Amino acid sequence: MARVRRCKAIDCFNIVELPKHYCNQHANQEREYVPRDKQSVHRYNTVIRNRDDNKRQQYNFYRTRRWVHLRQRVLEEQHYLCQYCKADGRVTQGKTVDHIVPMEVAPDDKSSVDNLAAICSHCHNVKTRWEQSYYGTGKDNQRKHVSPVRSIAMINKLMKG
């Protein structure tokens, strides 16, 4: 049996045989596709992502069975819907599970279902930038001592605001 993968086109769920990356419908994108540089991925994972013991522990948490089960539970309970778009009255598929209050700010809440929400990629990018400015999280930032915001509606208002 041939090895297969999902088409890399956005919102396309057609199956293609390896070594192709796109289905017949999106074949015109195949020649533009550039695979990830393995050296830069390795450098990111070993140098940037694991830059200190705290970040290494956070990253390793996402590789545990506990996280896999928590993530699946949250996605199923929230019906794979982005909770931040939902606060705006829109319906968007959310495949990522995000900590409402980042692990760097509230490490004790990393396994709390109340601190997890399904989120779409667009909202996740916007929220990450907001967290970096509000909490001072992320590489080369200084952590700010501010009170954590636990309301999705309030975060949504602040990050778009």
C-alpha positions as CSV (number, residue, x, y, z in Angstrom):
1,M,0.0,0.0,0.0
2,A,1.3,3.5,-0.9
3,R,2.2,6.0,1.8
4,V,-0.1,9.0,1.8
5,R,-0.5,12.4,3.5
6,R,-3.1,15.2,3.5
7,C,-2.8,17.9,0.9
8,K,-0.9,20.9,2.2
9,A,-3.3,23.4,0.7
10,I,-5.3,25.4,3.4
11,D,-8.6,23.8,4.3
12,C,-8.1,20.9,1.8
13,F,-8.5,17.4,3.2
14,N,-7.7,15.4,0.1
15,I,-5.2,12.6,0.3
16,V,-2.1,12.5,-1.9
17,E,0.5,9.8,-2.3
18,L,4.0,10.5,-1.3
19,P,6.3,12.2,-2.4
20,K,3.6,14.7,-3.6
21,H,2.5,17.5,-1.3
22,Y,-0.6,18.7,-3.1
23,C,-3.7,17.0,-4.6
24,N,-4.6,17.4,-8.3
25,Q,-6.9,20.3,-7.5
26,H,-3.9,22.3,-6.0
27,A,-1.1,20.8,-8.1
28,N,-0.1,24.3,-9.3
29,Q,1.2,25.0,-5.8
30,E,3.6,22.0,-5.8
31,R,6.4,23.8,-7.6
32,E,6.2,26.7,-5.1
33,Y,6.4,24.4,-2.1
34,V,9.7,24.6,-0.2
35,P,10.3,22.0,2.5
36,R,11.6,23.1,5.9
37,D,15.3,23.4,6.3
38,K,16.2,20.6,8.7
39,Q,19.2,22.6,10.1
40,S,17.1,25.6,11.1
41,V,14.4,23.3,12.6
42,H,17.1,21.5,14.6
43,R,18.6,24.8,15.7
44,Y,15.2,26.2,16.8
45,N,14.4,23.0,18.8
46,T,17.8,22.8,20.5
47,V,18.9,26.4,21.0
48,I,15.9,28.7,21.0
49,R,13.1,26.4,22.3
50,N,15.2,24.9,25.0
51,R,17.1,28.0,25.9
52,D,16.9,27.4,29.7
53,D,15.7,24.8,32.2
54,N,12.3,26.5,32.6
55,K,11.6,26.5,28.8
56,R,12.9,22.9,28.5
57,Q,10.4,21.8,31.2
58,Q,7.6,23.7,29.5
59,Y,8.4,22.1,26.1
60,N,8.7,18.6,27.7
61,F,5.2,19.0,29.3
62,Y,3.7,19.2,25.8
63,R,5.3,15.8,25.0
64,T,3.6,13.9,27.9
65,R,0.6,11.6,27.7
66,R,-1.1,13.9,30.3
67,W,-1.0,16.8,27.8
68,V,-2.3,14.7,25.0
69,H,-5.3,13.6,27.0
70,L,-5.9,17.1,28.3
71,R,-5.7,18.6,24.8
72,Q,-8.1,16.0,23.4
73,R,-10.6,16.5,26.3
74,V,-10.6,20.3,25.8
75,L,-11.0,20.0,22.0
76,E,-14.0,17.6,22.4
77,E,-15.6,19.7,25.2
78,Q,-15.3,22.8,23.2
79,H,-16.4,21.1,19.9
80,Y,-13.2,22.1,18.1
81,L,-14.4,25.8,18.0
82,C,-12.1,28.7,18.6
83,Q,-13.2,30.3,21.9
84,Y,-11.8,33.7,21.0
85,C,-13.8,33.9,17.7
86,K,-16.8,32.6,19.5
87,A,-16.5,35.5,21.9
88,D,-16.8,37.8,18.8
89,G,-19.9,35.8,17.6
90,R,-18.0,34.0,14.8
91,V,-17.7,30.3,14.3
92,T,-14.2,29.1,13.4
93,Q,-12.5,25.8,13.7
94,G,-9.9,25.7,16.5
95,K,-7.4,22.8,16.4
96,T,-4.9,24.2,18.9
97,V,-5.3,24.1,22.6
98,D,-3.8,27.2,24.3
99,H,-3.2,28.2,27.9
100,I,-5.5,31.2,28.7
101,V,-2.8,32.4,31.2
102,P,0.6,31.4,29.9
103,M,2.6,28.7,31.6
104,E,5.4,31.2,32.3
105,V,2.9,33.3,34.3
106,A,0.9,30.5,36.0
107,P,3.0,27.3,36.0
108,D,0.6,25.7,38.5
109,D,-2.3,26.0,36.1
110,K,-0.7,24.2,33.2
111,S,-2.8,21.1,33.7
112,S,-6.0,22.9,34.7
113,V,-8.8,22.4,32.1
114,D,-10.2,25.8,33.2
115,N,-7.0,27.4,31.9
116,L,-7.2,25.8,28.5
117,A,-9.1,26.9,25.4
118,A,-9.4,25.8,21.8
119,I,-8.0,28.5,19.5
120,C,-7.6,29.0,15.7
121,S,-4.2,29.8,14.2
122,H,-5.1,33.4,13.5
123,C,-6.2,34.1,17.1
124,H,-3.3,32.2,18.5
125,N,-0.8,34.4,16.6
126,V,-2.6,37.6,17.7
127,K,-2.8,36.3,21.3
128,T,0.9,35.4,21.4
129,R,1.8,38.9,20.4
130,W,-0.5,40.3,23.0
131,E,1.0,38.0,25.7
132,Q,4.5,39.2,24.8
133,S,3.5,42.9,25.2
134,Y,1.2,42.4,28.3
135,Y,3.1,39.7,30.3
136,G,6.5,40.2,28.8
137,T,6.7,36.5,27.7
138,G,8.8,35.2,24.9
139,K,12.5,35.3,23.9
140,D,14.4,38.5,24.9
141,N,11.5,39.9,26.8
142,Q,11.4,40.9,30.5
143,R,8.6,39.4,32.5
144,K,6.2,42.1,33.8
145,H,4.5,41.6,37.1
146,V,0.9,42.2,36.1
147,S,-2.3,40.5,37.3
148,P,-3.2,37.5,35.0
149,V,-6.3,37.9,32.8
150,R,-8.4,34.8,33.0
151,S,-11.5,35.8,31.0
152,I,-11.4,34.9,27.3
153,A,-13.8,37.8,26.5
154,M,-11.5,40.3,28.2
155,I,-8.4,38.9,26.6
156,N,-10.2,39.0,23.2
157,K,-11.1,42.7,23.8
158,L,-7.5,43.6,25.0
159,M,-5.7,41.8,22.1
160,K,-7.9,43.4,19.4
161,G,-8.1,46.6,21.2
